């Protein structure tokens, strides 16, 4: 018998289930192990909606965008999303100046967010206007209101599956 497990696409639970099935073991959890993790597959981008929200964006595309961002840009985009999709330059700069996990000097915020535009060119819908819009006169960042809730869902998935994000080390296989 040959058993193949793709460590890039198969989850730990799927690998265990495949080994159990190969050896004819019961896939259910014994009563003596009540805190066992669920045997159902972990959530993934395929669980997000593929319906168009606005300007060609879908929940899946928004997740792909945040997954492809470097951690600093992802943190700034998350912060703007948490603020309802609109934030002043000063609010963002102040929040990240002494941030405990992603400190970004105020002079570097603009450069950090340039990567959002670059990643959008690769994973975003063709011809879409910028996801993160900058109003230089009002000194504000803005995300289309129709996309804020979808970004929140994408960040929730990112929290559940940090192994899918760029710049996050993969968990060791045990």
Backbone as a chain_set.jsonl record, in Angstrom:
{"seq": "XXXXXXXXXXXXXXXXXXXXXXXXXXXXXXXXXXXXXXXXXXXXXXXXXXXXXXXXXXXXXXXXXXXXXXXXXXXXXXXXXXXXXXXXXXXXXXXXXXXXXXXXXXXXXXXXXXXXXXXXXXXXXXXXXXXXXXXXXXXXXXXXXXXXXXXXXXXXXXXXXXXXXXXXXXXXXX", "coords": {"N": [[0.845, -1.164, 0.0], [0.479, 2.257, -0.744], [0.692, 5.454, 0.602], [0.006, 8.776, 0.199], [0.639, 11.987, 1.327], [0.066, 15.32, 1.011], [1.839, 17.827, 2.224], [1.525, 20.515, 1.846], [-1.09, 21.049, 1.121], [-2.833, 19.276, 2.438], [-4.436, 18.971, 5.585], [-3.437, 18.515, 9.009], [-5.353, 16.983, 10.334], [-6.578, 15.722, 8.143], [-4.47, 14.147, 7.238], [-4.07, 12.394, 9.416], [-6.591, 11.127, 9.411], [-6.407, 9.818, 6.941], [-4.329, 7.995, 7.403], [-5.475, 6.495, 9.468], [-7.667, 5.393, 8.077], [-6.289, 3.874, 6.177], [-5.169, 1.882, 7.751], [-7.386, 0.696, 8.715], [-8.462, 1.611, 11.07], [-10.665, 2.943, 13.585], [-12.173, 6.034, 12.859], [-13.418, 7.628, 14.724], [-13.412, 9.514, 17.845], [-12.104, 8.322, 20.853], [-13.967, 7.998, 23.927], [-12.424, 8.53, 26.133], [-10.845, 10.659, 25.491], [-11.76, 13.527, 25.615], [-11.048, 16.15, 24.937], [-10.118, 16.22, 22.382], [-9.042, 17.468, 19.188], [-11.274, 18.651, 16.634], [-12.27, 16.4, 14.056], [-13.017, 17.203, 11.616], [-12.201, 18.87, 8.518], [-9.964, 21.662, 8.663], [-10.881, 25.157, 8.477], [-10.656, 26.896, 5.357], [-9.593, 28.983, 2.559], [-11.368, 28.179, 0.575], [-13.743, 27.983, 1.89], [-14.773, 30.465, 2.022], [-16.932, 32.932, 0.514], [-17.492, 33.09, -3.031], [-18.85, 34.926, -4.393], [-19.362, 37.977, -6.127], [-18.634, 41.029, -4.562], [-18.073, 43.858, -4.666], [-16.795, 45.847, -7.247], [-15.499, 43.688, -8.442], [-14.316, 42.237, -6.41], [-14.179, 39.434, -4.188], [-14.918, 37.416, -1.278], [-13.001, 35.39, -1.213], [-10.936, 36.39, -2.881], [-10.17, 38.638, -1.404], [-9.149, 37.413, 0.879], [-6.96, 36.087, -0.277], [-5.447, 38.299, -0.971], [-4.786, 39.471, 1.571], [-3.398, 37.344, 2.638], [-1.143, 37.283, 1.053], [0.213, 39.569, 1.695], [2.944, 41.223, 3.368], [3.71, 40.895, 6.877], [3.651, 43.466, 8.256], [2.256, 45.25, 6.508], [-0.123, 43.841, 6.37], [-0.971, 44.068, 9.02], [-1.439, 46.839, 9.211], [-3.485, 47.173, 7.305], [-5.415, 45.592, 8.538], [-5.852, 47.104, 10.868], [-7.015, 49.455, 9.825], [-9.3, 48.326, 8.781], [-10.497, 47.413, 11.159], [-11.183, 49.868, 12.214], [-13.431, 50.489, 10.879], [-13.016, 50.935, 8.213], [-12.121, 53.444, 7.581], [-9.584, 55.725, 8.326], [-7.48, 58.174, 9.796], [-4.343, 59.457, 8.606], [-2.69, 60.152, 10.753], [-3.807, 58.704, 12.926], [-3.229, 56.058, 12.191], [-0.418, 56.15, 11.975], [0.287, 56.814, 14.615], [-0.716, 54.618, 16.022], [0.946, 52.522, 15.148], [3.506, 53.394, 15.716], [4.66, 52.665, 18.206], [4.004, 49.995, 18.297], [3.57, 46.738, 19.69], [4.113, 44.28, 18.274], [4.359, 44.819, 15.538], [6.013, 47.258, 14.955], [6.126, 50.296, 13.194], [7.825, 52.923, 11.842], [6.563, 56.287, 11.659], [7.328, 57.548, 9.255], [7.504, 55.454, 7.498], [5.039, 54.263, 7.001], [3.534, 54.862, 4.665], [5.126, 53.674, 2.65], [4.991, 51.031, 3.484], [2.315, 50.491, 3.011], [2.254, 50.672, 0.286], [2.763, 48.201, -0.669], [0.299, 46.932, -0.561], [-1.06, 47.833, -2.785], [0.646, 46.803, -4.753], [0.423, 44.013, -4.342], [-2.28, 43.75, -4.873], [-2.311, 44.129, -7.637], [-1.461, 41.643, -8.49], [-3.154, 39.654, -7.347], [-5.691, 40.701, -7.213], [-8.936, 41.665, -8.629], [-9.149, 42.196, -12.177], [-8.694, 45.462, -13.386], [-9.793, 46.705, -11.152], [-10.441, 49.37, -8.879], [-8.163, 50.861, -6.478], [-7.98, 48.906, -3.521], [-7.317, 49.901, -0.991], [-7.76, 53.12, -0.515], [-6.323, 56.352, -0.783], [-6.71, 59.539, 0.484], [-5.199, 62.298, -0.104], [-5.576, 65.035, 0.418], [-7.445, 65.127, 2.567], [-6.042, 63.579, 4.25], [-6.51, 60.821, 4.822], [-7.115, 57.282, 5.001], [-9.042, 54.963, 3.179], [-11.417, 52.35, 2.812], [-13.643, 50.759, 0.653], [-16.962, 50.691, 1.777], [-18.527, 48.437, 1.233], [-16.744, 46.384, 1.265], [-15.607, 46.093, 3.762], [-16.793, 44.361, 5.763], [-16.329, 41.919, 4.525], [-13.539, 41.86, 4.484], [-13.153, 41.653, 7.224], [-14.123, 39.061, 7.649], [-12.209, 37.688, 6.17], [-9.899, 38.27, 7.66], [-10.6, 36.958, 10.014], [-10.479, 34.302, 9.171], [-7.757, 34.263, 8.61], [-6.771, 34.476, 11.197], [-7.564, 32.019, 12.173], [-6.151, 30.312, 10.526], [-3.163, 30.811, 10.423], [-1.076, 29.613, 9.145], [-1.405, 29.882, 6.46], [-0.543, 32.334, 5.701], [1.682, 34.79, 4.313], [4.986, 35.272, 5.417], [4.624, 34.224, 7.928], [5.841, 31.813, 10.017], [5.606, 28.336, 9.295], [3.843, 25.9, 11.194], [5.537, 23.411, 13.087], [5.66, 20.011, 11.985], [4.348, 17.383, 13.759]], "CA": [[0.0, 0.0, 0.0], [1.2, 3.519, -0.779], [-0.101, 6.549, 1.139], [0.644, 10.056, -0.111], [0.067, 13.134, 2.026], [0.65, 16.568, 0.529], [1.944, 18.696, 3.4], [1.17, 21.89, 1.512], [-2.538, 21.223, 0.974], [-3.573, 18.451, 3.394], [-4.325, 19.387, 6.977], [-3.008, 17.482, 9.947], [-6.499, 16.107, 10.558], [-6.764, 14.909, 6.942], [-3.392, 13.159, 7.218], [-4.385, 11.388, 10.435], [-7.741, 10.358, 8.93], [-5.945, 8.952, 5.859], [-3.567, 6.899, 8.012], [-6.443, 5.643, 10.16], [-8.426, 4.645, 7.075], [-5.386, 2.912, 5.549], [-4.957, 0.761, 8.666], [-8.68, 0.175, 9.145], [-8.771, 2.052, 12.431], [-11.885, 3.745, 13.704], [-11.855, 7.457, 12.813], [-14.064, 8.419, 15.771], [-12.555, 9.822, 18.982], [-12.498, 7.566, 22.039], [-14.572, 8.799, 24.992], [-11.39, 8.88, 27.11], [-10.106, 11.821, 25.011], [-12.815, 14.507, 25.32], [-10.525, 17.429, 24.438], [-9.484, 16.001, 21.079], [-9.443, 18.433, 18.163], [-12.299, 18.177, 15.7], [-11.693, 15.655, 12.95], [-13.418, 17.802, 10.343], [-11.111, 19.683, 7.962], [-9.872, 23.042, 9.131], [-11.396, 26.096, 7.477], [-9.693, 27.381, 4.382], [-10.133, 29.992, 1.657], [-12.479, 27.619, -0.186], [-14.957, 28.145, 2.681], [-15.257, 31.84, 1.847], [-17.813, 33.107, -0.649], [-16.89, 33.467, -4.308], [-19.775, 35.877, -5.012], [-18.795, 39.315, -6.25], [-19.12, 42.001, -3.576], [-17.983, 45.192, -5.258], [-15.611, 46.115, -8.05], [-14.838, 42.436, -8.782], [-13.789, 41.581, -5.22], [-14.927, 38.379, -3.512], [-14.294, 37.066, -0.002], [-11.809, 34.584, -1.494], [-9.862, 37.265, -3.385], [-9.686, 39.48, -0.308], [-8.28, 36.579, 1.711], [-5.706, 35.886, -1.014], [-4.683, 39.537, -0.868], [-4.179, 39.639, 2.895], [-2.447, 36.257, 2.837], [0.065, 37.581, 0.286], [0.879, 40.757, 2.229], [3.924, 41.078, 4.437], [3.018, 41.097, 8.149], [3.418, 44.873, 8.601], [1.173, 45.781, 5.666], [-1.346, 43.143, 6.789], [-1.382, 44.655, 10.3], [-1.994, 48.173, 8.958], [-4.776, 46.981, 6.641], [-6.339, 45.11, 9.575], [-6.191, 48.232, 11.75], [-7.959, 50.324, 9.106], [-10.55, 47.561, 8.725], [-11.079, 47.462, 12.505], [-11.709, 51.215, 12.427], [-14.609, 50.676, 10.025], [-12.635, 51.193, 6.835], [-11.634, 54.815, 7.408], [-8.676, 56.139, 9.391], [-6.593, 59.272, 9.416], [-2.928, 59.108, 8.554], [-2.135, 60.306, 12.092], [-4.258, 57.579, 13.755], [-2.483, 54.869, 11.796], [0.98, 56.353, 12.347], [0.401, 56.777, 16.062], [-0.975, 53.245, 16.471], [2.066, 51.632, 14.822], [4.8, 53.949, 16.127], [5.186, 51.857, 19.311], [3.239, 48.747, 18.294], [4.403, 45.684, 20.291], [4.539, 43.21, 17.364], [4.648, 45.344, 14.2], [6.303, 48.698, 14.987], [6.457, 50.896, 11.906], [8.036, 54.361, 12.026], [5.601, 57.084, 10.897], [7.826, 57.845, 7.908], [7.485, 54.236, 6.677], [3.681, 53.744, 6.815], [3.169, 54.967, 3.245], [5.859, 52.645, 1.916], [4.443, 49.738, 3.884], [1.024, 50.312, 2.355], [2.455, 50.556, -1.156], [2.714, 46.779, -1.008], [-1.101, 46.536, -0.759], [-1.334, 48.105, -4.203], [1.434, 45.859, -5.555], [-0.187, 42.684, -4.233], [-3.574, 43.81, -5.567], [-2.069, 43.934, -9.073], [-1.237, 40.22, -8.753], [-4.249, 38.768, -6.936], [-6.983, 41.384, -7.25], [-9.676, 41.603, -9.893], [-8.634, 43.06, -13.247], [-9.305, 46.775, -13.54], [-10.41, 47.203, -9.916], [-9.807, 50.533, -8.259], [-7.384, 50.42, -5.313], [-8.715, 48.474, -2.335], [-7.024, 50.901, 0.024], [-7.693, 54.422, -1.185], [-5.713, 57.413, 0.02], [-7.146, 60.895, 0.188], [-4.063, 63.121, 0.34], [-6.045, 66.329, 0.96], [-8.059, 64.901, 3.881], [-5.092, 62.764, 5.008], [-7.272, 59.666, 5.296], [-7.162, 56.024, 4.274], [-10.433, 54.523, 3.104], [-11.754, 51.104, 2.135], [-15.051, 50.759, 0.266], [-17.809, 50.12, 2.834], [-19.03, 47.12, 0.823], [-15.677, 45.389, 1.425], [-15.106, 46.039, 5.144], [-17.253, 43.129, 6.42], [-15.639, 40.81, 3.875], [-12.168, 41.863, 5.007], [-13.219, 41.13, 8.587], [-14.224, 37.601, 7.522], [-10.905, 37.204, 5.702], [-8.973, 38.328, 8.798], [-10.995, 35.895, 10.944], [-9.879, 33.077, 8.637], [-6.305, 34.391, 8.798], [-6.508, 34.161, 12.601], [-7.753, 30.58, 12.346], [-5.169, 29.584, 9.709], [-1.973, 31.631, 10.166], [-0.14, 28.878, 8.303], [-1.644, 30.259, 5.065], [-0.111, 33.718, 5.502], [3.079, 35.082, 3.972], [5.772, 35.851, 6.498], [4.342, 33.548, 9.182], [6.462, 30.482, 9.919], [4.705, 27.193, 9.361], [3.942, 25.127, 12.428], [6.286, 22.168, 12.86], [4.859, 18.799, 11.867], [4.693, 16.481, 14.861]], "C": [[0.894, 1.232, 0.0], [0.244, 4.617, -0.323], [0.659, 7.833, 0.865], [-0.098, 11.165, 0.602], [0.811, 14.365, 1.533], [0.668, 17.559, 1.688], [1.62, 20.151, 3.11], [-0.33, 22.096, 1.406], [-3.341, 20.425, 1.991], [-3.363, 18.977, 4.804], [-3.836, 18.216, 7.813], [-4.129, 16.464, 10.15], [-6.747, 15.195, 9.363], [-5.691, 13.817, 6.866], [-3.663, 12.037, 8.21], [-5.54, 10.507, 9.971], [-7.322, 9.393, 7.823], [-5.17, 7.755, 6.411], [-4.518, 5.941, 8.735], [-7.226, 4.784, 9.17], [-7.554, 3.565, 6.436], [-5.177, 1.68, 6.432], [-6.264, 0.192, 9.224], [-9.043, 0.542, 10.566], [-10.05, 2.887, 12.44], [-11.514, 5.226, 13.682], [-12.504, 8.259, 13.933], [-13.135, 8.535, 16.981], [-13.012, 9.014, 20.186], [-13.037, 8.497, 23.125], [-13.541, 9.255, 26.016], [-10.599, 10.116, 26.696], [-11.093, 12.917, 24.632], [-12.3, 15.815, 24.738], [-9.858, 17.291, 23.079], [-9.927, 17.064, 20.085], [-10.477, 17.804, 17.236], [-11.63, 17.449, 14.545], [-12.122, 16.222, 11.604], [-12.28, 18.676, 9.828], [-11.147, 21.11, 8.513], [-10.406, 23.977, 8.058], [-10.277, 26.557, 6.551], [-10.348, 28.4, 3.473], [-11.329, 29.484, 0.849], [-13.803, 27.753, 0.576], [-15.531, 29.553, 2.591], [-16.055, 31.944, 0.554], [-17.027, 33.546, -1.875], [-17.79, 34.451, -5.05], [-19.143, 37.26, -5.037], [-19.461, 40.268, -5.274], [-19.202, 43.394, -4.18], [-16.702, 45.254, -6.07], [-14.819, 44.844, -8.381], [-14.306, 41.66, -7.594], [-14.75, 40.512, -4.719], [-14.247, 38.145, -2.171], [-12.991, 36.303, -0.244], [-10.658, 35.449, -1.987], [-9.298, 38.152, -2.279], [-8.793, 38.674, 0.638], [-6.939, 36.363, 1.019], [-4.829, 37.126, -0.918], [-4.028, 39.645, 0.497], [-3.17, 38.53, 3.192], [-1.111, 36.548, 2.154], [0.831, 38.781, 0.823], [1.931, 40.393, 3.263], [3.226, 41.424, 5.752], [2.73, 42.553, 8.516], [2.271, 45.474, 7.81], [-0.153, 45.138, 6.054], [-1.876, 43.758, 8.088], [-2.004, 46.03, 10.099], [-3.363, 48.051, 8.287], [-5.819, 46.483, 7.647], [-6.787, 46.258, 10.464], [-7.209, 49.155, 11.084], [-9.313, 49.625, 8.996], [-11.254, 47.599, 10.079], [-11.7, 48.818, 12.817], [-12.888, 51.521, 11.499], [-14.287, 51.026, 8.591], [-12.153, 52.602, 6.562], [-10.76, 55.175, 8.605], [-7.809, 57.28, 8.888], [-5.156, 58.768, 9.378], [-2.336, 59.112, 9.973], [-2.543, 59.157, 13.001], [-3.441, 56.328, 13.455], [-1.025, 54.993, 12.218], [1.181, 56.218, 13.853], [0.23, 55.344, 16.588], [0.253, 52.349, 16.268], [3.424, 52.151, 15.257], [5.445, 53.105, 17.233], [4.444, 50.528, 19.424], [4.115, 47.612, 18.821], [4.882, 44.606, 19.32], [4.914, 43.703, 15.975], [4.931, 46.849, 14.263], [6.724, 49.181, 13.598], [6.655, 52.388, 12.15], [7.044, 55.149, 11.166], [6.041, 57.381, 9.461], [7.734, 56.647, 6.964], [6.083, 53.686, 6.401], [3.289, 53.763, 5.338], [3.852, 53.905, 2.403], [5.349, 51.252, 2.231], [3.147, 49.472, 3.137], [1.122, 50.283, 0.837], [2.371, 49.1, -1.575], [1.284, 46.279, -1.179], [-1.459, 46.715, -2.229], [-0.594, 47.102, -5.097], [0.827, 44.461, -5.519], [-1.521, 42.663, -4.961], [-3.397, 43.601, -7.067], [-1.941, 42.455, -9.427], [-2.433, 39.339, -8.419], [-5.629, 39.403, -7.027], [-7.671, 41.257, -8.592], [-9.097, 42.58, -10.914], [-9.414, 44.369, -13.293], [-9.956, 47.345, -12.298], [-9.678, 48.449, -9.429], [-9.082, 50.072, -6.999], [-8.281, 50.037, -4.136], [-8.553, 49.509, -1.236], [-6.811, 52.233, -0.687], [-7.112, 55.453, -0.224], [-6.224, 58.759, -0.453], [-6.078, 61.822, 0.763], [-4.52, 64.435, 0.975], [-6.631, 66.164, 2.358], [-7.145, 64.106, 4.806], [-5.798, 61.584, 5.665], [-7.058, 58.467, 4.383], [-8.619, 55.577, 4.284], [-10.541, 53.226, 2.324], [-13.244, 51.179, 1.836], [-15.872, 50.047, 1.338], [-18.297, 48.714, 2.499], [-17.994, 46.019, 1.057], [-15.212, 45.206, 2.872], [-15.518, 44.74, 5.839], [-16.554, 41.908, 5.819], [-14.189, 40.734, 4.346], [-12.146, 41.327, 6.444], [-13.335, 39.605, 8.572], [-12.882, 37.015, 7.092], [-9.882, 37.229, 6.84], [-9.326, 37.27, 9.847], [-10.418, 34.554, 10.474], [-8.362, 33.107, 8.821], [-5.923, 34.082, 10.247], [-6.603, 32.659, 12.848], [-6.677, 29.766, 11.619], [-3.947, 30.449, 9.415], [-0.949, 30.932, 9.289], [-0.3, 29.225, 6.829], [-1.093, 31.64, 4.724], [1.366, 33.832, 5.179], [3.766, 35.682, 5.203], [5.488, 35.245, 7.856], [4.958, 32.154, 9.082], [5.424, 29.38, 10.054], [4.927, 26.451, 10.669], [4.71, 23.838, 12.149], [5.331, 20.979, 12.814], [5.314, 17.864, 12.97], [4.219, 15.083, 14.578]], "O": [[1.935, 1.255, 0.657], [-0.885, 4.7, -0.807], [1.82, 7.968, 1.25], [-1.32, 11.273, 0.497], [2.036, 14.441, 1.626], [-0.379, 18.07, 2.086], [1.456, 20.942, 4.039], [-0.804, 23.218, 1.586], [-4.43, 20.851, 2.376], [-2.259, 19.378, 5.174], [-3.828, 17.071, 7.362], [-3.899, 15.255, 10.14], [-7.088, 14.025, 9.538], [-5.981, 12.688, 6.47], [-3.502, 10.862, 7.882], [-5.487, 9.286, 10.115], [-7.821, 8.27, 7.764], [-5.339, 6.632, 5.937], [-4.379, 4.723, 8.626], [-7.425, 3.591, 9.398], [-8.03, 2.459, 6.18], [-5.027, 0.568, 5.926], [-6.252, -0.681, 10.092], [-9.847, -0.142, 11.2], [-10.449, 3.457, 11.425], [-10.62, 5.638, 14.421], [-12.195, 9.44, 14.099], [-12.192, 7.757, 17.127], [-14.2, 9.019, 20.509], [-12.613, 9.648, 23.228], [-13.752, 10.258, 26.698], [-9.761, 10.587, 27.464], [-11.254, 13.214, 23.448], [-13.068, 16.53, 24.093], [-9.102, 18.173, 22.673], [-11.071, 17.515, 20.134], [-10.538, 16.584, 17.082], [-10.547, 17.836, 14.104], [-11.645, 15.772, 10.562], [-11.477, 19.172, 10.618], [-12.208, 21.673, 8.785], [-10.391, 23.644, 6.873], [-9.107, 26.595, 6.932], [-11.545, 28.66, 3.602], [-12.205, 30.266, 0.479], [-14.872, 27.649, -0.026], [-16.651, 29.8, 3.037], [-15.878, 31.153, -0.372], [-16.036, 34.27, -1.777], [-17.528, 34.777, -6.207], [-18.472, 37.665, -4.087], [-20.687, 40.315, -5.166], [-20.261, 44.022, -4.201], [-15.655, 44.775, -5.636], [-13.606, 44.907, -8.579], [-13.878, 40.518, -7.758], [-15.969, 40.659, -4.811], [-13.132, 38.615, -1.945], [-11.994, 36.541, 0.438], [-9.519, 35.262, -1.557], [-8.091, 38.39, -2.223], [-7.795, 39.191, 1.141], [-5.892, 36.448, 1.66], [-3.608, 37.02, -0.796], [-2.824, 39.889, 0.578], [-2.198, 38.751, 3.914], [-0.064, 36.107, 2.628], [1.983, 38.993, 0.447], [1.818, 39.377, 3.948], [2.248, 42.172, 5.747], [1.656, 42.844, 9.041], [1.405, 46.138, 8.38], [-1.189, 45.804, 6.069], [-3.083, 43.948, 8.241], [-2.997, 46.356, 10.75], [-4.3, 48.754, 8.665], [-6.974, 46.908, 7.607], [-7.971, 46.375, 10.781], [-8.165, 49.587, 11.728], [-10.356, 50.27, 9.108], [-12.468, 47.794, 10.143], [-12.644, 48.902, 13.603], [-13.289, 52.676, 11.354], [-15.183, 51.379, 7.824], [-11.811, 52.927, 5.425], [-11.145, 54.959, 9.754], [-7.454, 57.342, 7.711], [-4.806, 57.786, 10.032], [-1.588, 58.209, 10.349], [-1.719, 58.672, 13.777], [-3.014, 55.623, 14.37], [-0.455, 54.046, 12.76], [2.134, 55.583, 14.306], [0.951, 54.919, 17.491], [0.561, 51.514, 17.119], [4.41, 51.419, 15.177], [6.65, 52.858, 17.195], [4.277, 49.998, 20.522], [5.284, 47.519, 18.446], [5.967, 44.059, 19.519], [5.716, 43.061, 15.296], [4.18, 47.639, 13.691], [7.553, 48.567, 12.927], [5.734, 53.055, 12.622], [6.719, 54.722, 10.058], [5.208, 57.455, 8.557], [7.871, 56.81, 5.752], [5.948, 52.73, 5.637], [2.766, 52.774, 4.823], [3.223, 53.3, 1.535], [5.282, 50.393, 1.352], [2.908, 48.354, 2.681], [0.16, 49.905, 0.168], [1.96, 48.791, -2.693], [1.069, 45.289, -1.878], [-2.086, 45.847, -2.836], [-1.15, 46.615, -6.081], [0.729, 43.798, -6.552], [-1.862, 41.667, -5.599], [-4.237, 42.967, -7.706], [-2.276, 42.054, -10.542], [-2.702, 38.373, -9.133], [-6.636, 38.702, -6.928], [-7.078, 40.802, -9.57], [-8.615, 43.656, -10.557], [-10.644, 44.375, -13.245], [-10.617, 48.381, -12.379], [-8.459, 48.561, -9.552], [-9.367, 48.984, -6.499], [-9.223, 50.756, -3.8], [-9.531, 49.94, -0.625], [-5.807, 52.437, -1.37], [-7.375, 55.428, 0.979], [-6.174, 59.076, -1.641], [-6.058, 62.095, 1.963], [-3.928, 64.896, 1.951], [-6.349, 66.971, 3.244], [-7.425, 63.968, 5.997], [-5.708, 61.37, 6.874], [-6.852, 58.603, 3.177], [-9.339, 55.782, 5.261], [-9.861, 53.023, 1.318], [-14.024, 51.618, 2.682], [-15.531, 48.942, 1.759], [-18.461, 47.888, 3.397], [-18.342, 44.838, 1.047], [-14.492, 44.253, 3.168], [-14.675, 44.08, 6.446], [-16.225, 40.967, 6.541], [-13.673, 39.641, 4.58], [-11.213, 40.623, 6.827], [-12.714, 38.929, 9.393], [-12.467, 35.969, 7.591], [-9.083, 36.301, 6.969], [-8.431, 36.738, 10.503], [-9.928, 33.767, 11.284], [-7.754, 32.089, 9.153], [-4.872, 33.493, 10.499], [-5.833, 32.094, 13.624], [-6.334, 28.663, 12.045], [-3.713, 30.791, 8.256], [-0.052, 31.577, 8.746], [0.573, 28.901, 6.023], [-1.172, 32.068, 3.572], [2.193, 33.08, 5.695], [3.186, 36.493, 5.925], [6.049, 35.697, 8.854], [4.635, 31.397, 8.167], [4.481, 29.49, 10.837], [6.044, 26.382, 11.183], [4.549, 23.239, 11.086], [4.322, 20.95, 13.519], [6.504, 17.581, 13.111], [4.421, 14.186, 15.396]]}, "num_chains": 1, "name": "protein.A"}
